[in-house]
């Protein structure tokens, strides 16, 4: 049961990181630093990697 809760938490983390990336893209188009875009992309990749690793472990 705890593995399923961990997977749920990681899935929520992916959703949050995707929303942060969307905000970074919107701010980038309005003149913000490209570092926000790079950081948002890194967060999405890290969260997706952790979710995939956890899904492989639970099955």
PDBQT receptor file of N, H, CA, C and O in Angstrom, charges set to zero:
ATOM      1  N   UNK A   1       0.820  -1.201   0.000  1.00  0.00    +0.000 N 
ATOM      2  CA  UNK A   1       0.000   0.000   0.000  1.00  0.00    +0.000 C 
ATOM      3  C   UNK A   1       0.865   1.267   0.000  1.00  0.00    +0.000 C 
ATOM      4  O   UNK A   1       0.518   2.256  -0.645  1.00  0.00    +0.000 OA
ATOM      5  N   UNK A   2       1.974   1.235   0.714  1.00  0.00    +0.000 N 
ATOM      6  H   UNK A   2       2.256   0.432   1.238  1.00  0.00    +0.000 HD
ATOM      7  CA  UNK A   2       2.815   2.425   0.765  1.00  0.00    +0.000 C 
ATOM      8  C   UNK A   2       3.468   2.707  -0.585  1.00  0.00    +0.000 C 
ATOM      9  O   UNK A   2       3.764   3.859  -0.901  1.00  0.00    +0.000 OA
ATOM     10  N   UNK A   3       3.697   1.647  -1.395  1.00  0.00    +0.000 N 
ATOM     11  H   UNK A   3       3.457   0.711  -1.138  1.00  0.00    +0.000 HD
ATOM     12  CA  UNK A   3       4.260   1.866  -2.729  1.00  0.00    +0.000 C 
ATOM     13  C   UNK A   3       3.270   2.613  -3.608  1.00  0.00    +0.000 C 
ATOM     14  O   UNK A   3       3.665   3.442  -4.429  1.00  0.00    +0.000 OA
ATOM     15  N   UNK A   4       1.986   2.324  -3.440  1.00  0.00    +0.000 N 
ATOM     16  H   UNK A   4       1.665   1.651  -2.773  1.00  0.00    +0.000 HD
ATOM     17  CA  UNK A   4       0.973   3.017  -4.230  1.00  0.00    +0.000 C 
ATOM     18  C   UNK A   4       0.838   4.480  -3.810  1.00  0.00    +0.000 C 
ATOM     19  O   UNK A   4       0.606   5.353  -4.646  1.00  0.00    +0.000 OA
ATOM     20  N   UNK A   5       0.981   4.737  -2.542  1.00  0.00    +0.000 N 
ATOM     21  H   UNK A   5       1.169   4.028  -1.863  1.00  0.00    +0.000 HD
ATOM     22  CA  UNK A   5       0.935   6.115  -2.052  1.00  0.00    +0.000 C 
ATOM     23  C   UNK A   5       2.146   6.884  -2.570  1.00  0.00    +0.000 C 
ATOM     24  O   UNK A   5       2.035   8.048  -2.957  1.00  0.00    +0.000 OA
ATOM     25  N   UNK A   6       3.295   6.227  -2.574  1.00  0.00    +0.000 N 
ATOM     26  H   UNK A   6       3.385   5.282  -2.260  1.00  0.00    +0.000 HD
ATOM     27  CA  UNK A   6       4.499   6.862  -3.100  1.00  0.00    +0.000 C 
ATOM     28  C   UNK A   6       4.334   7.194  -4.580  1.00  0.00    +0.000 C 
ATOM     29  O   UNK A   6       4.745   8.266  -5.025  1.00  0.00    +0.000 OA
ATOM     30  N   UNK A   7       3.736   6.286  -5.338  1.00  0.00    +0.000 N 
ATOM     31  H   UNK A   7       3.402   5.416  -4.976  1.00  0.00    +0.000 HD
ATOM     32  CA  UNK A   7       3.501   6.531  -6.751  1.00  0.00    +0.000 C 
ATOM     33  C   UNK A   7       2.532   7.687  -6.947  1.00  0.00    +0.000 C 
ATOM     34  O   UNK A   7       2.717   8.502  -7.851  1.00  0.00    +0.000 OA
ATOM     35  N   UNK A   8       1.512   7.765  -6.121  1.00  0.00    +0.000 N 
ATOM     36  H   UNK A   8       1.362   7.102  -5.387  1.00  0.00    +0.000 HD
ATOM     37  CA  UNK A   8       0.551   8.867  -6.210  1.00  0.00    +0.000 C 
ATOM     38  C   UNK A   8       1.220  10.208  -5.921  1.00  0.00    +0.000 C 
ATOM     39  O   UNK A   8       0.957  11.198  -6.603  1.00  0.00    +0.000 OA
ATOM     40  N   UNK A   9       2.067  10.235  -4.928  1.00  0.00    +0.000 N 
ATOM     41  H   UNK A   9       2.280   9.431  -4.373  1.00  0.00    +0.000 HD
ATOM     42  CA  UNK A   9       2.781  11.467  -4.586  1.00  0.00    +0.000 C 
ATOM     43  C   UNK A   9       3.701  11.884  -5.729  1.00  0.00    +0.000 C 
ATOM     44  O   UNK A   9       3.796  13.069  -6.050  1.00  0.00    +0.000 OA
ATOM     45  N   UNK A  10       4.376  10.919  -6.344  1.00  0.00    +0.000 N 
ATOM     46  H   UNK A  10       4.299   9.956  -6.084  1.00  0.00    +0.000 HD
ATOM     47  CA  UNK A  10       5.243  11.240  -7.473  1.00  0.00    +0.000 C 
ATOM     48  C   UNK A  10       4.442  11.723  -8.678  1.00  0.00    +0.000 C 
ATOM     49  O   UNK A  10       4.897  12.603  -9.410  1.00  0.00    +0.000 OA
ATOM     50  N   UNK A  11       3.259  11.159  -8.892  1.00  0.00    +0.000 N 
ATOM     51  H   UNK A  11       2.889  10.444  -8.298  1.00  0.00    +0.000 HD
ATOM     52  CA  UNK A  11       2.413  11.623  -9.996  1.00  0.00    +0.000 C 
ATOM     53  C   UNK A  11       1.968  13.065  -9.762  1.00  0.00    +0.000 C 
ATOM     54  O   UNK A  11       1.921  13.861 -10.700  1.00  0.00    +0.000 OA
ATOM     55  N   UNK A  12       1.646  13.395  -8.533  1.00  0.00    +0.000 N 
ATOM     56  H   UNK A  12       1.685  12.748  -7.771  1.00  0.00    +0.000 HD
ATOM     57  CA  UNK A  12       1.298  14.781  -8.213  1.00  0.00    +0.000 C 
ATOM     58  C   UNK A  12       2.495  15.698  -8.415  1.00  0.00    +0.000 C 
ATOM     59  O   UNK A  12       2.340  16.841  -8.845  1.00  0.00    +0.000 OA
ATOM     60  N   UNK A  13       3.681  15.204  -8.109  1.00  0.00    +0.000 N 
ATOM     61  H   UNK A  13       3.807  14.276  -7.760  1.00  0.00    +0.000 HD
ATOM     62  CA  UNK A  13       4.894  15.983  -8.337  1.00  0.00    +0.000 C 
ATOM     63  C   UNK A  13       5.119  16.278  -9.801  1.00  0.00    +0.000 C 
ATOM     64  O   UNK A  13       5.571  17.365 -10.162  1.00  0.00    +0.000 OA
ATOM     65  N   UNK A  14       4.804  15.305 -10.652  1.00  0.00    +0.000 N 
ATOM     66  H   UNK A  14       4.437  14.422 -10.359  1.00  0.00    +0.000 HD
ATOM     67  CA  UNK A  14       4.925  15.531 -12.093  1.00  0.00    +0.000 C 
ATOM     68  C   UNK A  14       3.933  16.602 -12.535  1.00  0.00    +0.000 C 
ATOM     69  O   UNK A  14       4.278  17.480 -13.326  1.00  0.00    +0.000 OA
ATOM     70  N   UNK A  15       2.706  16.533 -12.030  1.00  0.00    +0.000 N 
ATOM     71  H   UNK A  15       2.426  15.820 -11.387  1.00  0.00    +0.000 HD
ATOM     72  CA  UNK A  15       1.711  17.540 -12.395  1.00  0.00    +0.000 C 
ATOM     73  C   UNK A  15       2.135  18.937 -11.955  1.00  0.00    +0.000 C 
ATOM     74  O   UNK A  15       1.972  19.902 -12.702  1.00  0.00    +0.000 OA
ATOM     75  N   UNK A  16       2.673  19.045 -10.760  1.00  0.00    +0.000 N 
ATOM     76  H   UNK A  16       2.805  18.261 -10.153  1.00  0.00    +0.000 HD
ATOM     77  CA  UNK A  16       3.127  20.343 -10.260  1.00  0.00    +0.000 C 
ATOM     78  C   UNK A  16       4.302  20.856 -11.089  1.00  0.00    +0.000 C 
ATOM     79  O   UNK A  16       4.357  22.041 -11.418  1.00  0.00    +0.000 OA
ATOM     80  N   UNK A  17       5.238  19.978 -11.427  1.00  0.00    +0.000 N 
ATOM     81  H   UNK A  17       5.193  19.015 -11.160  1.00  0.00    +0.000 HD
ATOM     82  CA  UNK A  17       6.390  20.427 -12.197  1.00  0.00    +0.000 C 
ATOM     83  C   UNK A  17       5.988  20.844 -13.617  1.00  0.00    +0.000 C 
ATOM     84  O   UNK A  17       6.572  21.770 -14.179  1.00  0.00    +0.000 OA
ATOM     85  N   UNK A  18       4.992  20.161 -14.197  1.00  0.00    +0.000 N 
ATOM     86  H   UNK A  18       4.518  19.408 -13.740  1.00  0.00    +0.000 HD
ATOM     87  CA  UNK A  18       4.514  20.569 -15.520  1.00  0.00    +0.000 C 
ATOM     88  C   UNK A  18       3.835  21.938 -15.445  1.00  0.00    +0.000 C 
ATOM     89  O   UNK A  18       3.991  22.759 -16.348  1.00  0.00    +0.000 OA
ATOM     90  N   UNK A  19       3.087  22.182 -14.374  1.00  0.00    +0.000 N 
ATOM     91  H   UNK A  19       2.960  21.515 -13.640  1.00  0.00    +0.000 HD
ATOM     92  CA  UNK A  19       2.455  23.497 -14.245  1.00  0.00    +0.000 C 
ATOM     93  C   UNK A  19       3.508  24.587 -14.021  1.00  0.00    +0.000 C 
ATOM     94  O   UNK A  19       3.354  25.700 -14.524  1.00  0.00    +0.000 OA
ATOM     95  N   UNK A  20       4.564  24.284 -13.281  1.00  0.00    +0.000 N 
ATOM     96  H   UNK A  20       4.688  23.380 -12.873  1.00  0.00    +0.000 HD
ATOM     97  CA  UNK A  20       5.650  25.257 -13.118  1.00  0.00    +0.000 C 
ATOM     98  C   UNK A  20       6.351  25.522 -14.442  1.00  0.00    +0.000 C 
ATOM     99  O   UNK A  20       6.735  26.658 -14.722  1.00  0.00    +0.000 OA
ATOM    100  N   UNK A  21       6.521  24.488 -15.258  1.00  0.00    +0.000 N 
ATOM    101  H   UNK A  21       6.209  23.565 -15.030  1.00  0.00    +0.000 HD
ATOM    102  CA  UNK A  21       7.122  24.685 -16.577  1.00  0.00    +0.000 C 
ATOM    103  C   UNK A  21       6.225  25.547 -17.451  1.00  0.00    +0.000 C 
ATOM    104  O   UNK A  21       6.717  26.392 -18.200  1.00  0.00    +0.000 OA
ATOM    105  N   UNK A  22       4.923  25.346 -17.364  1.00  0.00    +0.000 N 
ATOM    106  H   UNK A  22       4.524  24.660 -16.755  1.00  0.00    +0.000 HD
ATOM    107  CA  UNK A  22       3.997  26.175 -18.143  1.00  0.00    +0.000 C 
ATOM    108  C   UNK A  22       4.092  27.636 -17.722  1.00  0.00    +0.000 C 
ATOM    109  O   UNK A  22       4.067  28.528 -18.570  1.00  0.00    +0.000 OA
ATOM    110  N   UNK A  23       4.202  27.886 -16.424  1.00  0.00    +0.000 N 
ATOM    111  H   UNK A  23       4.223  27.161 -15.736  1.00  0.00    +0.000 HD
ATOM    112  CA  UNK A  23       4.364  29.267 -15.957  1.00  0.00    +0.000 C 
ATOM    113  C   UNK A  23       5.699  29.842 -16.410  1.00  0.00    +0.000 C 
ATOM    114  O   UNK A  23       5.778  31.025 -16.742  1.00  0.00    +0.000 OA
ATOM    115  N   UNK A  24       6.753  29.023 -16.430  1.00  0.00    +0.000 N 
ATOM    116  H   UNK A  24       6.689  28.063 -16.160  1.00  0.00    +0.000 HD
ATOM    117  CA  UNK A  24       8.062  29.497 -16.876  1.00  0.00    +0.000 C 
ATOM    118  C   UNK A  24       8.031  29.856 -18.355  1.00  0.00    +0.000 C 
ATOM    119  O   UNK A  24       8.640  30.842 -18.771  1.00  0.00    +0.000 OA
ATOM    120  N   UNK A  25       7.322  29.056 -19.151  1.00  0.00    +0.000 N 
ATOM    121  H   UNK A  25       6.828  28.255 -18.813  1.00  0.00    +0.000 HD
ATOM    122  CA  UNK A  25       7.205  29.359 -20.580  1.00  0.00    +0.000 C 
ATOM    123  C   UNK A  25       6.441  30.658 -20.778  1.00  0.00    +0.000 C 
ATOM    124  O   UNK A  25       6.820  31.489 -21.604  1.00  0.00    +0.000 OA
ATOM    125  N   UNK A  26       5.357  30.833 -20.012  1.00  0.00    +0.000 N 
ATOM    126  H   UNK A  26       5.049  30.158 -19.341  1.00  0.00    +0.000 HD
ATOM    127  CA  UNK A  26       4.569  32.068 -20.140  1.00  0.00    +0.000 C 
ATOM    128  C   UNK A  26       5.409  33.282 -19.744  1.00  0.00    +0.000 C 
ATOM    129  O   UNK A  26       5.363  34.312 -20.415  1.00  0.00    +0.000 OA
ATOM    130  N   UNK A  27       6.177  33.165 -18.656  1.00  0.00    +0.000 N 
ATOM    131  H   UNK A  27       6.214  32.328 -18.110  1.00  0.00    +0.000 HD
ATOM    132  CA  UNK A  27       7.011  34.278 -18.225  1.00  0.00    +0.000 C 
ATOM    133  C   UNK A  27       8.163  34.531 -19.197  1.00  0.00    +0.000 C 
ATOM    134  O   UNK A  27       8.594  35.670 -19.374  1.00  0.00    +0.000 OA
ATOM    135  N   UNK A  28       8.656  33.467 -19.821  1.00  0.00    +0.000 N 
ATOM    136  H   UNK A  28       8.306  32.542 -19.677  1.00  0.00    +0.000 HD
ATOM    137  CA  UNK A  28       9.745  33.629 -20.790  1.00  0.00    +0.000 C 
ATOM    138  C   UNK A  28       9.284  34.450 -21.976  1.00  0.00    +0.000 C 
ATOM    139  O   UNK A  28      10.045  35.261 -22.504  1.00  0.00    +0.000 OA
ATOM    140  N   UNK A  29       8.053  34.250 -22.398  1.00  0.00    +0.000 N 
ATOM    141  H   UNK A  29       7.435  33.592 -21.968  1.00  0.00    +0.000 HD
ATOM    142  CA  UNK A  29       7.529  35.024 -23.528  1.00  0.00    +0.000 C 
ATOM    143  C   UNK A  29       7.285  36.482 -23.151  1.00  0.00    +0.000 C 
ATOM    144  O   UNK A  29       7.187  37.342 -24.027  1.00  0.00    +0.000 OA
ATOM    145  N   UNK A  30       7.188  36.763 -21.863  1.00  0.00    +0.000 N 
ATOM    146  H   UNK A  30       7.267  36.065 -21.151  1.00  0.00    +0.000 HD
ATOM    147  CA  UNK A  30       6.992  38.155 -21.453  1.00  0.00    +0.000 C 
ATOM    148  C   UNK A  30       8.306  38.811 -21.028  1.00  0.00    +0.000 C 
ATOM    149  O   UNK A  30       8.299  39.903 -20.459  1.00  0.00    +0.000 OA
ATOM    150  N   UNK A  31       9.434  38.149 -21.302  1.00  0.00    +0.000 N 
ATOM    151  H   UNK A  31       9.440  37.263 -21.765  1.00  0.00    +0.000 HD
ATOM    152  CA  UNK A  31      10.719  38.791 -21.083  1.00  0.00    +0.000 C 
ATOM    153  C   UNK A  31      11.500  38.321 -19.873  1.00  0.00    +0.000 C 
ATOM    154  O   UNK A  31      12.478  38.971 -19.503  1.00  0.00    +0.000 OA
ATOM    155  N   UNK A  32      11.121  37.235 -19.247  1.00  0.00    +0.000 N 
ATOM    156  H   UNK A  32      10.327  36.707 -19.548  1.00  0.00    +0.000 HD
ATOM    157  CA  UNK A  32      11.845  36.748 -18.069  1.00  0.00    +0.000 C 
ATOM    158  C   UNK A  32      13.134  36.032 -18.495  1.00  0.00    +0.000 C 
ATOM    159  O   UNK A  32      13.374  35.808 -19.681  1.00  0.00    +0.000 OA
ATOM    160  N   UNK A  33      13.936  35.687 -17.521  1.00  0.00    +0.000 N 
ATOM    161  H   UNK A  33      13.741  35.869 -16.557  1.00  0.00    +0.000 HD
ATOM    162  CA  UNK A  33      15.212  35.029 -17.766  1.00  0.00    +0.000 C 
ATOM    163  C   UNK A  33      15.004  33.608 -18.305  1.00  0.00    +0.000 C 
ATOM    164  O   UNK A  33      14.099  32.903 -17.859  1.00  0.00    +0.000 OA
ATOM    165  N   UNK A  34      15.836  33.191 -19.258  1.00  0.00    +0.000 N 
ATOM    166  H   UNK A  34      16.571  33.764 -19.621  1.00  0.00    +0.000 HD
ATOM    167  CA  UNK A  34      15.714  31.823 -19.781  1.00  0.00    +0.000 C 
ATOM    168  C   UNK A  34      16.126  30.757 -18.766  1.00  0.00    +0.000 C 
ATOM    169  O   UNK A  34      15.888  29.569 -18.985  1.00  0.00    +0.000 OA
ATOM    170  N   UNK A  35      16.734  31.168 -17.673  1.00  0.00    +0.000 N 
ATOM    171  H   UNK A  35      16.927  32.133 -17.495  1.00  0.00    +0.000 HD
ATOM    172  CA  UNK A  35      17.098  30.193 -16.644  1.00  0.00    +0.000 C 
ATOM    173  C   UNK A  35      15.867  29.556 -16.005  1.00  0.00    +0.000 C 
ATOM    174  O   UNK A  35      15.916  28.396 -15.595  1.00  0.00    +0.000 OA
ATOM    175  N   UNK A  36      14.764  30.299 -15.914  1.00  0.00    +0.000 N 
ATOM    176  H   UNK A  36      14.724  31.241 -16.247  1.00  0.00    +0.000 HD
ATOM    177  CA  UNK A  36      13.527  29.732 -15.384  1.00  0.00    +0.000 C 
ATOM    178  C   UNK A  36      13.030  28.616 -16.282  1.00  0.00    +0.000 C 
ATOM    179  O   UNK A  36      12.540  27.593 -15.803  1.00  0.00    +0.000 OA
ATOM    180  N   UNK A  37      13.158  28.816 -17.580  1.00  0.00    +0.000 N 
ATOM    181  H   UNK A  37      13.557  29.647 -17.968  1.00  0.00    +0.000 HD
ATOM    182  CA  UNK A  37      12.745  27.801 -18.534  1.00  0.00    +0.000 C 
ATOM    183  C   UNK A  37      13.612  26.551 -18.408  1.00  0.00    +0.000 C 
ATOM    184  O   UNK A  37      13.102  25.433 -18.461  1.00  0.00    +0.000 OA
ATOM    185  N   UNK A  38      14.893  26.734 -18.246  1.00  0.00    +0.000 N 
ATOM    186  H   UNK A  38      15.308  27.643 -18.203  1.00  0.00    +0.000 HD
ATOM    187  CA  UNK A  38      15.807  25.612 -18.066  1.00  0.00    +0.000 C 
ATOM    188  C   UNK A  38      15.529  24.886 -16.759  1.00  0.00    +0.000 C 
ATOM    189  O   UNK A  38      15.526  23.656 -16.725  1.00  0.00    +0.000 OA
ATOM    190  N   UNK A  39      15.297  25.626 -15.689  1.00  0.00    +0.000 N 
ATOM    191  H   UNK A  39      15.300  26.626 -15.717  1.00  0.00    +0.000 HD
ATOM    192  CA  UNK A  39      15.001  25.005 -14.394  1.00  0.00    +0.000 C 
ATOM    193  C   UNK A  39      13.676  24.253 -14.443  1.00  0.00    +0.000 C 
ATOM    194  O   UNK A  39      13.568  23.166 -13.875  1.00  0.00    +0.000 OA
ATOM    195  N   UNK A  40      12.679  24.802 -15.101  1.00  0.00    +0.000 N 
ATOM    196  H   UNK A  40      12.767  25.685 -15.563  1.00  0.00    +0.000 HD
ATOM    197  CA  UNK A  40      11.398  24.116 -15.226  1.00  0.00    +0.000 C 
ATOM    198  C   UNK A  40      11.512  22.827 -16.008  1.00  0.00    +0.000 C 
ATOM    199  O   UNK A  40      10.897  21.822 -15.652  1.00  0.00    +0.000 OA
ATOM    200  N   UNK A  41      12.295  22.851 -17.074  1.00  0.00    +0.000 N 
ATOM    201  H   UNK A  41      12.794  23.668 -17.363  1.00  0.00    +0.000 HD
ATOM    202  CA  UNK A  41      12.514  21.643 -17.862  1.00  0.00    +0.000 C 
ATOM    203  C   UNK A  41      13.243  20.585 -17.042  1.00  0.00    +0.000 C 
ATOM    204  O   UNK A  41      12.905  19.403 -17.111  1.00  0.00    +0.000 OA
ATOM    205  N   UNK A  42      14.231  20.999 -16.275  1.00  0.00    +0.000 N 
ATOM    206  H   UNK A  42      14.505  21.959 -16.219  1.00  0.00    +0.000 HD
ATOM    207  CA  UNK A  42      14.959  20.049 -15.436  1.00  0.00    +0.000 C 
ATOM    208  C   UNK A  42      14.040  19.430 -14.381  1.00  0.00    +0.000 C 
ATOM    209  O   UNK A  42      14.137  18.234 -14.103  1.00  0.00    +0.000 OA
ATOM    210  N   UNK A  43      13.157  20.228 -13.797  1.00  0.00    +0.000 N 
ATOM    211  H   UNK A  43      13.078  21.199 -14.023  1.00  0.00    +0.000 HD
ATOM    212  CA  UNK A  43      12.226  19.694 -12.809  1.00  0.00    +0.000 C 
ATOM    213  C   UNK A  43      11.286  18.656 -13.410  1.00  0.00    +0.000 C 
ATOM    214  O   UNK A  43      11.010  17.630 -12.788  1.00  0.00    +0.000 OA
ATOM    215  N   UNK A  44      10.798  18.919 -14.606  1.00  0.00    +0.000 N 
ATOM    216  H   UNK A  44      11.022  19.752 -15.111  1.00  0.00    +0.000 HD
ATOM    217  CA  UNK A  44       9.900  17.961 -15.258  1.00  0.00    +0.000 C 
ATOM    218  C   UNK A  44      10.635  16.661 -15.551  1.00  0.00    +0.000 C 
ATOM    219  O   UNK A  44      10.097  15.579 -15.317  1.00  0.00    +0.000 OA
ATOM    220  N   UNK A  45      11.852  16.756 -16.057  1.00  0.00    +0.000 N 
ATOM    221  H   UNK A  45      12.290  17.636 -16.247  1.00  0.00    +0.000 HD
ATOM    222  CA  UNK A  45      12.611  15.549 -16.367  1.00  0.00    +0.000 C 
ATOM    223  C   UNK A  45      12.933  14.739 -15.123  1.00  0.00    +0.000 C 
ATOM    224  O   UNK A  45      12.842  13.512 -15.143  1.00  0.00    +0.000 OA
ATOM    225  N   UNK A  46      13.304  15.402 -14.050  1.00  0.00    +0.000 N 
ATOM    226  H   UNK A  46      13.378  16.400 -14.033  1.00  0.00    +0.000 HD
ATOM    227  CA  UNK A  46      13.616  14.706 -12.805  1.00  0.00    +0.000 C 
ATOM    228  C   UNK A  46      12.376  14.039 -12.231  1.00  0.00    +0.000 C 
ATOM    229  O   UNK A  46      12.435  12.893 -11.786  1.00  0.00    +0.000 OA
ATOM    230  N   UNK A  47      11.259  14.746 -12.239  1.00  0.00    +0.000 N 
ATOM    231  H   UNK A  47      11.211  15.677 -12.601  1.00  0.00    +0.000 HD
ATOM    232  CA  UNK A  47      10.019  14.183 -11.696  1.00  0.00    +0.000 C 
ATOM    233  C   UNK A  47       9.532  13.009 -12.546  1.00  0.00    +0.000 C 
ATOM    234  O   UNK A  47       9.069  12.005 -12.005  1.00  0.00    +0.000 OA
ATOM    235  N   UNK A  48       9.631  13.128 -13.861  1.00  0.00    +0.000 N 
ATOM    236  H   UNK A  48      10.007  13.944 -14.300  1.00  0.00    +0.000 HD
ATOM    237  CA  UNK A  48       9.205  12.037 -14.731  1.00  0.00    +0.000 C 
ATOM    238  C   UNK A  48      10.101  10.815 -14.553  1.00  0.00    +0.000 C 
ATOM    239  O   UNK A  48       9.607   9.687 -14.540  1.00  0.00    +0.000 OA
ATOM    240  N   UNK A  49      11.397  11.019 -14.417  1.00  0.00    +0.000 N 
ATOM    241  H   UNK A  49      11.799  11.935 -14.427  1.00  0.00    +0.000 HD
ATOM    242  CA  UNK A  49      12.318   9.912 -14.188  1.00  0.00    +0.000 C 
ATOM    243  C   UNK A  49      12.003   9.200 -12.870  1.00  0.00    +0.000 C 
ATOM    244  O   UNK A  49      12.001   7.971 -12.812  1.00  0.00    +0.000 OA
ATOM    245  N   UNK A  50      11.743   9.963 -11.832  1.00  0.00    +0.000 N 
ATOM    246  H   UNK A  50      11.745  10.962 -11.880  1.00  0.00    +0.000 HD
ATOM    247  CA  UNK A  50      11.429   9.356 -10.535  1.00  0.00    +0.000 C 
ATOM    248  C   UNK A  50      10.120   8.574 -10.597  1.00  0.00    +0.000 C 
ATOM    249  O   UNK A  50      10.004   7.509  -9.992  1.00  0.00    +0.000 OA
ATOM    250  N   UNK A  51       9.134   9.100 -11.327  1.00  0.00    +0.000 N 
ATOM    251  H   UNK A  51       9.229   9.966 -11.818  1.00  0.00    +0.000 HD
ATOM    252  CA  UNK A  51       7.860   8.399 -11.455  1.00  0.00    +0.000 C 
ATOM    253  C   UNK A  51       8.022   7.096 -12.224  1.00  0.00    +0.000 C 
ATOM    254  O   UNK A  51       7.480   6.068 -11.816  1.00  0.00    +0.000 OA
ATOM    255  N   UNK A  52       8.752   7.123 -13.320  1.00  0.00    +0.000 N 
ATOM    256  H   UNK A  52       9.192   7.957 -13.651  1.00  0.00    +0.000 HD
ATOM    257  CA  UNK A  52       8.969   5.903 -14.098  1.00  0.00    +0.000 C 
ATOM    258  C   UNK A  52       9.735   4.879 -13.284  1.00  0.00    +0.000 C 
ATOM    259  O   UNK A  52       9.401   3.694 -13.309  1.00  0.00    +0.000 OA
ATOM    260  N   UNK A  53      10.746   5.311 -12.568  1.00  0.00    +0.000 N 
ATOM    261  H   UNK A  53      11.017   6.274 -12.547  1.00  0.00    +0.000 HD
ATOM    262  CA  UNK A  53      11.522   4.392 -11.733  1.00  0.00    +0.000 C 
ATOM    263  C   UNK A  53      10.643   3.764 -10.658  1.00  0.00    +0.000 C 
ATOM    264  O   UNK A  53      10.768   2.574 -10.368  1.00  0.00    +0.000 OA
ATOM    265  N   UNK A  54       9.755   4.561 -10.066  1.00  0.00    +0.000 N 
ATOM    266  H   UNK A  54       9.654   5.527 -10.301  1.00  0.00    +0.000 HD
ATOM    267  CA  UNK A  54       8.865   4.042  -9.031  1.00  0.00    +0.000 C 
ATOM    268  C   UNK A  54       7.817   3.093  -9.617  1.00  0.00    +0.000 C 
ATOM    269  O   UNK A  54       7.464   2.090  -8.997  1.00  0.00    +0.000 OA
ATOM    270  N   UNK A  55       7.326   3.413 -10.804  1.00  0.00    +0.000 N 
ATOM    271  H   UNK A  55       7.612   4.227 -11.308  1.00  0.00    +0.000 HD
ATOM    272  CA  UNK A  55       6.350   2.515 -11.443  1.00  0.00    +0.000 C 
ATOM    273  C   UNK A  55       6.975   1.172 -11.793  1.00  0.00    +0.000 C 
ATOM    274  O   UNK A  55       6.325   0.136 -11.650  1.00  0.00    +0.000 OA
ATOM    275  N   UNK A  56       8.196   1.171 -12.240  1.00  0.00    +0.000 N 
ATOM    276  H   UNK A  56       8.723   2.012 -12.356  1.00  0.00    +0.000 HD
ATOM    277  CA  UNK A  56       8.874  -0.092 -12.529  1.00  0.00    +0.000 C 
ATOM    278  C   UNK A  56       9.094  -0.908 -11.260  1.00  0.00    +0.000 C 
ATOM    279  O   UNK A  56       9.046  -2.137 -11.293  1.00  0.00    +0.000 OA
ATOM    280  N   UNK A  57       9.331  -0.232 -10.153  1.00  0.00    +0.000 N 
ATOM    281  H   UNK A  57       9.369   0.766 -10.126  1.00  0.00    +0.000 HD
ATOM    282  CA  UNK A  57       9.572  -0.927  -8.893  1.00  0.00    +0.000 C 
ATOM    283  C   UNK A  57       8.296  -1.531  -8.336  1.00  0.00    +0.000 C 
ATOM    284  O   UNK A  57       8.345  -2.584  -7.700  1.00  0.00    +0.000 OA
ATOM    285  N   UNK A  58       7.156  -0.894  -8.557  1.00  0.00    +0.000 N 
ATOM    286  H   UNK A  58       7.116  -0.039  -9.073  1.00  0.00    +0.000 HD
ATOM    287  CA  UNK A  58       5.901  -1.392  -7.966  1.00  0.00    +0.000 C 
ATOM    288  C   UNK A  58       5.277  -2.523  -8.766  1.00  0.00    +0.000 C 
ATOM    289  O   UNK A  58       4.458  -3.271  -8.233  1.00  0.00    +0.000 OA
ATOM    290  N   UNK A  59       5.643  -2.664 -10.033  1.00  0.00    +0.000 N 
ATOM    291  H   UNK A  59       6.308  -2.056 -10.466  1.00  0.00    +0.000 HD
ATOM    292  CA  UNK A  59       5.027  -3.734 -10.833  1.00  0.00    +0.000 C 
ATOM    293  C   UNK A  59       5.843  -4.992 -10.806  1.00  0.00    +0.000 C 
ATOM    294  O   UNK A  59       5.465  -5.986 -11.426  1.00  0.00    +0.000 OA
TER     295      UNK A  59
